[in-house]
Amino acid sequence: MLNLTNELDKVFPQDENVNHKKVTFKNHFGIELAADMYWPKKEGKYPAIAVSGPFGAVKEQSSGLYAQEMAARGFLTIAFDPSFTGESGGDVRYMNSPDINVEDFQAAVDFLSNLDCVDNEKISIIGICGWGGMAIQTACIDTRIKATIAVTMYDMSRVTGNGYYDSADNEEARYQARVELNKQRTIDFKNGTFALAGGVPDIVPQGMPDFFNMYHDYYKVPRGYHPRSLNSNGGWNVTASASLLNTRLFTYVSEIRSAVMIVHGEKAHSLYFGQDAFKLLKGDNKEFLLVKDANHCDLYDGGINHDKIPFNEIEKFIRKNI
């Protein structure tokens, strides 16, 4: 049984026009997941959306904001913590794995499909940042999903295996990464603990890419800081990236028949992930939406003026395709 907090500890204000409660459900690995469920005050049978991300964040951050906003627009939504993170179960903590992450999204669809107040023929998913990539990967396998929205997406397998902008896309770089990961496994086993890689630093060292400052200005300040967020605190386990280093997402992306929208900011350092993923998609129910003057984290919470997330376009796309 999960120990869930009852206080409203979100980084965004509560919408009094939307209902909210905590829910839990299990995935096929037996891990219990925690989620915030939002739904309109007006009774009825709702279309539904499962939301998760960013990678290393918690449901009290960006995913909860998206879920609450879409509930205000007439959907029943859940924002869930992935396995091993936040209030969800799973031991050891702060691990990730692409197969388990996809299963988490599918388990969310299982849960929504069995709610009496949900029209289970009208279920969509939204993935943010690294979970945008996981959302597209889930759409490859789960035909129950009618529309998938990937926002400011990362391909976590590509950046893990190739480095940013594919700067380390060579056998030697990957070999050295494997050496270091396996050294750490030996140390972790000896110590009986799992070393953490560190989240976003309190002070960004000089010489780091500009996007580290952008992450700092979300995860380490009141705008986005949360005590359960990996990115705001100690980060993933050092060895958590091993599965992503040994895996490639998007093998069957061209076979997705359901609707997919990729939303990216034109100033985002991650833009190339979304652009290249979109090139793999086929069909006239696929759309790429470029948000003017938006960087990567502007699509977490709308940016300084809270106006960068194109909720109108996202809602229109989902309703068109469910």
C-alpha positions as CSV (number, residue, x, y, z in Angstrom):
1,M,0.0,0.0,0.0
2,L,1.4,3.3,-1.1
3,N,1.8,6.1,1.4
4,L,0.3,9.1,-0.4
5,T,0.3,12.7,0.7
6,N,-3.1,14.3,1.2
7,E,-1.9,17.9,0.9
8,L,-2.1,19.8,-2.3
9,D,1.6,20.2,-2.9
10,K,1.6,21.1,-6.6
11,V,3.9,23.7,-8.2
12,F,0.8,25.1,-10.0
13,P,-2.3,26.7,-8.5
14,Q,-5.4,24.5,-8.0
15,D,-8.3,25.1,-10.4
16,E,-11.4,25.2,-8.2
17,N,-13.6,24.3,-11.2
18,V,-12.0,20.9,-11.5
19,N,-12.4,17.9,-9.2
20,H,-9.3,16.2,-7.9
21,K,-8.4,13.0,-6.0
22,K,-5.5,10.6,-5.6
23,V,-5.8,7.1,-7.3
24,T,-3.6,4.1,-7.6
25,F,-3.3,1.2,-10.1
26,K,-0.9,-1.6,-10.8
27,N,1.1,-2.3,-14.0
28,H,1.8,-5.7,-15.4
29,F,5.1,-5.9,-13.5
30,G,3.1,-5.7,-10.3
31,I,4.3,-2.1,-9.5
32,E,1.7,0.1,-7.9
33,L,1.5,3.5,-9.5
34,A,0.2,6.7,-7.9
35,A,-1.7,9.3,-9.9
36,D,-3.7,12.5,-9.5
37,M,-7.0,12.3,-11.2
38,Y,-8.8,15.4,-12.5
39,W,-12.3,15.6,-14.0
40,P,-14.9,18.3,-14.7
41,K,-17.5,19.4,-12.2
42,K,-20.2,18.6,-14.7
43,E,-21.3,15.0,-14.6
44,G,-21.1,12.8,-17.7
45,K,-19.1,10.2,-19.6
46,Y,-15.8,11.7,-20.4
47,P,-13.1,11.2,-23.0
48,A,-9.9,10.5,-21.0
49,I,-6.2,11.4,-21.1
50,A,-3.2,9.9,-19.3
51,V,-0.3,12.3,-18.8
52,S,3.3,11.8,-17.6
53,G,6.7,13.6,-17.7
54,P,9.1,15.2,-17.9
55,F,11.7,12.5,-17.5
56,G,12.8,12.7,-13.8
57,A,9.9,14.9,-12.8
58,V,6.8,14.1,-10.7
59,K,3.0,14.5,-11.2
60,E,3.0,17.6,-9.0
61,Q,5.0,19.4,-11.7
62,S,4.3,19.7,-15.4
63,S,2.2,16.6,-16.0
64,G,-0.2,17.7,-13.3
65,L,-0.6,21.1,-14.9
66,Y,-1.4,19.6,-18.3
67,A,-3.9,17.1,-16.7
68,Q,-5.7,19.8,-14.7
69,E,-6.0,22.1,-17.7
70,M,-7.3,19.3,-20.0
71,A,-9.8,18.4,-17.3
72,A,-11.0,22.0,-17.3
73,R,-11.6,21.5,-21.0
74,G,-13.9,18.5,-20.5
75,F,-11.6,15.5,-20.2
76,L,-11.1,13.1,-17.3
77,T,-7.3,13.0,-16.8
78,I,-4.7,11.3,-14.7
79,A,-1.1,12.5,-14.2
80,F,1.0,9.6,-12.9
81,D,4.4,9.1,-11.3
82,P,6.3,6.5,-13.3
83,S,7.6,3.3,-11.6
84,F,10.4,3.8,-9.1
85,T,9.7,7.6,-8.8
86,G,7.6,10.0,-6.9
87,E,4.8,8.4,-4.9
88,S,4.7,5.3,-7.1
89,G,6.1,2.0,-6.0
90,G,9.1,0.0,-7.2
91,D,12.3,-0.9,-5.6
92,V,15.1,0.1,-6.2
93,R,14.2,3.7,-6.3
94,Y,15.1,6.2,-9.1
95,M,15.5,3.6,-11.9
96,N,14.1,3.7,-15.4
97,S,13.6,1.2,-18.2
98,P,12.0,1.7,-21.5
99,D,9.9,-1.4,-21.4
100,I,8.6,-0.6,-17.9
101,N,8.0,3.0,-18.8
102,V,5.9,2.0,-21.8
103,E,4.1,-0.5,-19.5
104,D,3.3,2.4,-17.1
105,F,1.5,4.3,-19.9
106,Q,-0.4,1.1,-20.9
107,A,-1.4,0.5,-17.2
108,A,-2.7,4.0,-17.1
109,V,-4.8,3.2,-20.2
110,D,-6.0,0.0,-18.5
111,F,-7.1,2.1,-15.5
112,L,-8.9,4.7,-17.5
113,S,-10.6,2.1,-19.7
114,N,-12.3,0.5,-16.7
115,L,-13.8,3.7,-15.2
116,D,-17.6,3.8,-15.6
117,C,-17.5,7.5,-16.2
118,V,-14.9,7.2,-19.1
119,D,-15.8,6.6,-22.8
120,N,-13.1,3.9,-23.3
121,E,-13.2,4.4,-27.1
122,K,-11.9,8.0,-26.5
123,I,-8.6,7.6,-24.7
124,S,-5.5,9.6,-25.4
125,I,-2.0,10.1,-23.9
126,I,0.3,13.1,-23.4
127,G,4.0,12.7,-22.8
128,I,6.3,15.5,-21.9
129,C,10.1,15.7,-22.5
130,G,11.5,12.2,-22.3
131,W,8.0,10.9,-21.7
132,G,7.1,12.4,-25.1
133,G,9.3,9.7,-26.6
134,M,7.8,7.1,-24.3
135,A,4.3,8.2,-25.4
136,I,5.2,7.7,-29.0
137,Q,6.7,4.3,-28.2
138,T,3.5,3.3,-26.4
139,A,1.4,4.3,-29.4
140,C,3.4,1.7,-31.4
141,I,2.0,-1.1,-29.2
142,D,-1.3,0.1,-27.7
143,T,-4.1,0.3,-30.3
144,R,-6.6,1.6,-27.7
145,I,-4.9,5.0,-27.8
146,K,-6.7,7.2,-30.2
147,A,-4.4,10.3,-30.0
148,T,-0.9,10.8,-28.7
149,I,0.6,14.2,-27.9
150,A,4.4,14.4,-27.5
151,V,5.4,17.8,-26.0
152,T,9.0,19.1,-26.1
153,M,10.1,15.5,-26.6
154,Y,13.4,13.8,-26.0
155,D,14.4,10.5,-27.5
156,M,16.0,9.2,-24.4
157,S,17.6,6.2,-26.1
158,R,19.2,8.4,-28.7
159,V,20.7,11.0,-26.3
160,T,21.9,8.2,-24.0
161,G,23.6,6.2,-26.7
162,N,24.8,9.1,-28.9
163,G,25.1,12.1,-26.7
164,Y,23.6,15.5,-27.4
165,Y,23.4,16.3,-31.1
166,D,24.9,12.8,-31.7
167,S,28.3,14.1,-30.7
168,A,29.3,10.7,-29.2
169,D,27.7,8.5,-31.8
170,N,30.6,6.0,-32.0
171,E,31.5,2.6,-30.7
172,E,34.4,3.8,-28.5
173,A,32.3,6.4,-26.7
174,R,29.5,3.8,-26.0
175,Y,32.1,1.2,-24.9
176,Q,33.6,3.6,-22.4
177,A,30.1,4.4,-21.1
178,R,29.4,0.7,-20.6
179,V,32.7,0.3,-18.8
180,E,31.8,3.1,-16.3
181,L,28.3,1.8,-15.8
182,N,29.5,-1.7,-15.0
183,K,32.2,-0.4,-12.6
184,Q,29.4,1.4,-10.8
185,R,27.4,-1.8,-10.6
186,T,30.3,-3.5,-8.8
187,I,30.6,-0.6,-6.3
188,D,26.8,-0.5,-5.7
189,F,26.6,-4.2,-5.0
190,K,29.6,-4.0,-2.6
191,N,28.1,-1.0,-0.8
192,G,24.5,-2.3,-0.8
193,T,23.3,1.1,-2.0
194,F,22.8,2.8,-5.4
195,A,24.8,5.9,-6.1
196,L,22.8,8.9,-7.5
197,A,24.0,10.7,-10.5
198,G,22.8,14.1,-9.2
199,G,19.9,16.1,-10.5
200,V,20.0,19.7,-11.8
201,P,22.9,21.4,-10.0
202,D,22.2,24.2,-7.5
203,I,24.8,26.3,-9.3
204,V,25.4,25.6,-12.9
205,P,29.2,25.3,-13.6
206,Q,30.7,27.6,-16.1
207,G,31.2,26.2,-19.5
208,M,28.0,24.1,-19.5
209,P,25.5,24.4,-22.4
210,D,22.9,27.2,-22.0
211,F,20.1,24.7,-21.5
212,F,21.5,23.7,-18.1
213,N,20.6,27.2,-16.9
214,M,17.1,26.7,-18.4
215,Y,16.7,23.5,-16.4
216,H,18.0,25.2,-13.3
217,D,15.4,28.0,-13.8
218,Y,12.6,25.4,-13.6
219,Y,13.7,22.6,-11.3
220,K,15.7,24.5,-8.7
221,V,13.5,27.6,-8.1
222,P,9.9,27.9,-6.8
223,R,8.6,27.9,-10.3
224,G,9.1,24.2,-10.6
225,Y,11.0,22.8,-7.5
226,H,9.4,19.8,-5.8
227,P,10.9,17.7,-3.0
228,R,10.0,14.4,-4.7
229,S,11.4,15.3,-8.1
230,L,14.6,13.6,-9.1
231,N,15.6,16.5,-11.3
232,S,15.1,18.9,-8.5
233,N,17.2,16.9,-6.1
234,G,19.6,13.9,-6.3
235,G,18.7,12.6,-9.8
236,W,18.6,9.1,-11.2
237,N,20.8,6.2,-10.1
238,V,24.1,6.3,-11.9
239,T,23.3,2.9,-13.5
240,A,19.7,3.8,-14.4
241,S,20.7,4.6,-18.0
242,A,22.0,1.1,-18.9
243,S,18.7,-0.1,-20.5
244,L,18.4,3.1,-22.6
245,L,22.1,2.7,-23.7
246,N,21.3,-0.8,-24.9
247,T,17.9,0.0,-26.6
248,R,16.6,2.1,-29.5
249,L,13.1,3.5,-29.4
250,F,10.9,4.1,-32.5
251,T,11.7,1.0,-34.5
252,Y,8.0,0.6,-35.5
253,V,7.0,4.3,-35.4
254,S,6.0,4.2,-39.1
255,E,3.4,1.6,-38.2
256,I,1.4,3.8,-35.8
257,R,-2.1,4.2,-37.3
258,S,-3.5,6.4,-34.6
259,A,-3.1,10.2,-34.5
260,V,0.1,11.7,-33.3
261,M,0.9,15.4,-32.7
262,I,4.5,16.5,-31.8
263,V,4.7,19.9,-30.2
264,H,8.1,21.6,-29.9
265,G,9.4,25.1,-29.2
266,E,11.4,26.7,-32.0
267,K,14.2,27.7,-29.6
268,A,14.3,24.3,-27.8
269,H,17.7,22.5,-27.8
270,S,15.7,19.3,-28.0
271,L,13.9,20.3,-31.2
272,Y,15.9,17.9,-33.4
273,F,14.4,14.9,-31.5
274,G,10.9,16.0,-32.4
275,Q,11.7,16.8,-36.0
276,D,13.5,13.5,-36.6
277,A,10.7,11.5,-34.9
278,F,8.1,13.2,-37.0
279,K,9.9,12.2,-40.2
280,L,9.3,8.5,-39.2
281,L,5.6,8.9,-38.9
282,K,3.2,8.1,-41.7
283,G,-0.4,9.0,-42.4
284,D,-2.5,12.2,-42.7
285,N,-3.4,12.1,-39.0
286,K,0.1,13.2,-37.9
287,E,0.9,16.8,-37.1
288,F,4.0,18.8,-36.1
289,L,3.3,22.0,-34.2
290,L,6.2,24.5,-33.8
291,V,5.7,27.0,-30.9
292,K,7.2,30.4,-31.8
293,D,9.8,31.8,-29.3
294,A,9.5,28.8,-27.0
295,N,12.4,27.0,-25.4
296,H,12.3,23.4,-24.0
297,C,11.1,24.3,-20.5
298,D,8.6,26.9,-21.7
299,L,6.4,24.0,-22.6
300,Y,6.6,22.6,-19.1
301,D,4.5,25.4,-17.6
302,G,4.0,28.0,-20.3
303,G,7.1,30.0,-19.5
304,I,7.3,33.4,-17.7
305,N,3.9,34.6,-18.9
306,H,2.3,31.2,-18.9
307,D,1.3,31.5,-22.5
308,K,3.6,29.1,-24.4
309,I,1.7,25.9,-24.1
310,P,-0.7,25.6,-27.1
311,F,-3.6,24.0,-25.2
312,N,-6.2,25.1,-27.7
313,E,-4.4,23.3,-30.5
314,I,-3.8,20.2,-28.4
315,E,-7.5,20.0,-27.5
316,K,-8.6,20.5,-31.1
317,F,-6.3,17.8,-32.3
318,I,-7.4,15.3,-29.7
319,R,-11.1,16.0,-30.2
320,K,-10.7,15.6,-34.0
321,N,-9.1,12.2,-33.6
322,I,-11.0,10.5,-30.8
